Amino acid sequence: MEGFTLFDTVVLIGYISLIAWIGSRFGKDQHNPEDYFLGGRKIPGWAIGLSVMATQASAITFIGAPGWGFEGGLERLVTFINVPLAMIVLILVLVPIFHRAGIYSIYELLERRFGPATRTLTALLFLIARGLATGVVLYAPALVLAVVTGWSVNLTIIIMAVLAISYTVMGGISAVIWTDVLQMFVLWLGALFSIFFLVTSLPGGWGDVFDFGAASGMFDAIDLSFDPSVTYSLWAGLFGGFFLHVAYFGTDQSQIQRVLSSPSVLDAQRSLLIGGYLLIPQMLLFLFIGVILATYYQQHGLTPPEDLNELLPRYVVNAFPSGMAGLVIAGVFAAAMSSLDSALNSLSAVTVRDFYSRYIKPNASDAHYLKASRMATIFWGLYATLFAFFAGNLGPVIEAVNQIGSWFYGALLGTFLLAILSHRTNARGAMAGLIVGMCAVWAVSVFLDISWLYNNTVGVAVSMSVGYLVSLTAPAPSQEQLSDVMMAEAAPDMQAVLAARANNAQVIGKEARLTRRRCIGLFIWFCIMLGMLALLQGWANEWWANG
């Protein structure tokens, strides 16, 4: 496009080349599947946390969230207000069990508890859901490149796919995490510069933003309606979004795999704390860009593009100084590649660990499995490419990703909760609960007019209820099936009690107290964020009322 200069192109190529070089350097240290999928379990928690944040701030958020804000203001922030509460559940319940189990794929845990059929079904559901969502992840940066160059989106999808697959095959989880740390700062810098240039282009600056936003109701983030058909009510965010994020961060292999790469449970918890504290401010930042863009379009009498995903990329290319536009677009481009390679890496892990090494080649060497992992990465890259051609019809990309997951996540989470919370649940109940839970989500989506956020709540409630009741029709599981899986054995307080006479009881007690403090801190942060949203809404409305 006209605003994208030769200097911007040089910056874009240079930055992407740097990221690709960093990724390839990590790839040289891979000798077995544990290196490829978990980085040898040596990656510090703070880096994992920043990587998760960078993934959330990738092209999906950079493109999709401003479109959300442009269309509906801050109302969709309630989808993420629950994240600190979700992280508390992960810290207390799921992460200690997953980390202690020493697993590559979290679906291995379900085989220990419920048998191979449950593991195979849940792993297959992950492959379907994440494979489709990865197509959306590929579409997002391809859209950016299309906006910048004027090429067709289909052509840019193919270009992005070739680059991303090549980078992913050479990368591995270490490359994903460490390059993400760099991406996060570049993307946040781009977001802050976007706000600066947008606000300074308005005659009244921030006054214009608050006048327009308050008049349009864009700061009304908290909708207290009890009507379940209201998509983004506070209750949909708290009761629906909560289960969405517990399932997404706790039972989606693409997210939890990074947590499993940490050297200890405390490091894993630290990685979750970063997301718990920063995800809400990050989403607020990008949604606010959408509000400012709406003000900008209204003041300049501009017609927004039909696809709201193009809003911010078009503005960056046309309004940013030469070089700065190239850096921001490069950051989005490279961060999207990192998001894509983390998804492909997890898809490859589940393919090889849950299917190939069990059913096709069970006793091969590490070198063979490493090669198979890279071949699986190529396969899923091609799969995502095919789906990416249709992703443009799904609306705002960030909502498309979450809606795809909502069909599966709730029932999957219910199955994991049954595994670690109930001593009575068995394989028959788990399978029945999982299948009926997904059918219930489908039925609710088709026959009832309720927010899609409740899909996750429905999935959890039905899968757990049906799973437990059906389990009563078959014998209880053996003690061997319960060992190393139940929550009681992983809870820090229970560990401290059981180890009271052991030499390390004092150490475990300190870990339990640290875990409690972290969880209390997250709950206080949730209260602060909710209170600040209420104050912002009230202040904006008063601003408009007083003229």
KAPETA-V321201 format. One line per field, one symbol per residue. ss: DSSP state (A for helix, B for strand, O for the rest). phi: phi as a letter, one per 40 degrees, with the letter a starting at -180 (. if undefined). psi: psi as a letter, one per 20 degrees, with the letter a starting at -180 (. if undefined). Layout:
ss: ???
phi: ???
psi: ???
This chain:
ss: OOOOOAAAAAAAAAAAAAAAAAAAAAAOOOOOAAAAAAAAAOOOAAAAAAAAAAAAOOAAAAAAAAAAAAAAOOAAAAAOOOAAAAAAAAAAAAAAAAAAAOOOOOAAAAAAAAOAAAAAAAAAAAAAAAAAAAAAAAAAAAAAAAAAAOOOAAAAAAAAAAAAAAAAAAOOAAAAAAAAAAAAAAAAAAAAAAAAAAAAOOOOOAAAAAAAAAAOOOOOOOOOOOOOOOOOOAAAAAAAAAAAAAAAAAAOAAAAAAAAOOOOAAAAAAAAAAAAAAAAAAAAAAAAAAAAAAAAAAAOOOOOOOOAAAAAAAAAAAAOOOOAAAAAAAAAAAAAAAAAAAAAAAAAAAAAAAAAAAAAOOOOOAAAAAAAAAAAAAAAAAAAAAAAOOAAAAOOAAAAAAAAAAOOAAAAAAAAAAAAAOOOOOAAAAAAAAAAAAAAAAAAAAAOOOOOOAAAAAAAAAAAAAAAAAAOOOOOOOAAAAOOOOAAAOOAAAAAAAOOOOOOAAAAAAAAAAAAAAAAAAAAAAAAAAAAAAAAAAAAAAAAAOO
phi: .ccccccdcccdccccccccccccccccccbadccccbfgfbccccccccccccccccdccccccdcdcccbgccccccbccddccccccccbccdcccccgbcbccccccccbhcccccccccccdccccccccccccdcccdcccccgccccccccccccccccccdcchcccdccccdcddccccccccccccccccccdcfcccccccccccgccccbbccccccccbcccccccccdcdcccccbbcdccccccccccacccccccccccccbccdcccdcccdcccccccccccgcccccccccdcdccdccbccdgcccccccccdcccccccccccccccccccccbcccbbbcbcccccccccccccccdccccccccccbccccgdcccccccdcccbdccccdcccccbbbcccbcdccccccccccccccccccbbcbdcccdccccccccccccccccccbdccccccccgbccdcbcdccccccbdcccccccccccccccccccccccccdccccccccccccccccdcccg
psi: rhiorhggggggggghhgghggghghhijpirhhgghjkjljpqhhhgghgghhghjahgghggghhghhgjcjhihihihighhhhgggghggghggghilqgpiihhhghgirhggggghhghgggghgghhhhhhhghhgghghghjrqhhghggghgggggghghierhghgghhhgghghgghghghhggghggiipgjchghghgggghikijmhoojpjoiioglrhhhhghghghghgggihjohhghhhhiiqirghhghhhhhghhhigghghgghhhghghhggghghjkqpqqhoiiifggggghhhqqpggghgghgggghhhhhgghhghghggghgggiggihhgmikrrhhghgghghhhggghghghgghhhihijjaphhhgghhghhhhgghgghghhhhihpihpaggggggggghghhggggghgiqnrpihihhgggggghgggggghhiirqqqrhhhhpjhqhhiipgghghghjhjrhjhgghhghghggggghgghgggggggghhgggggggghhghhi.
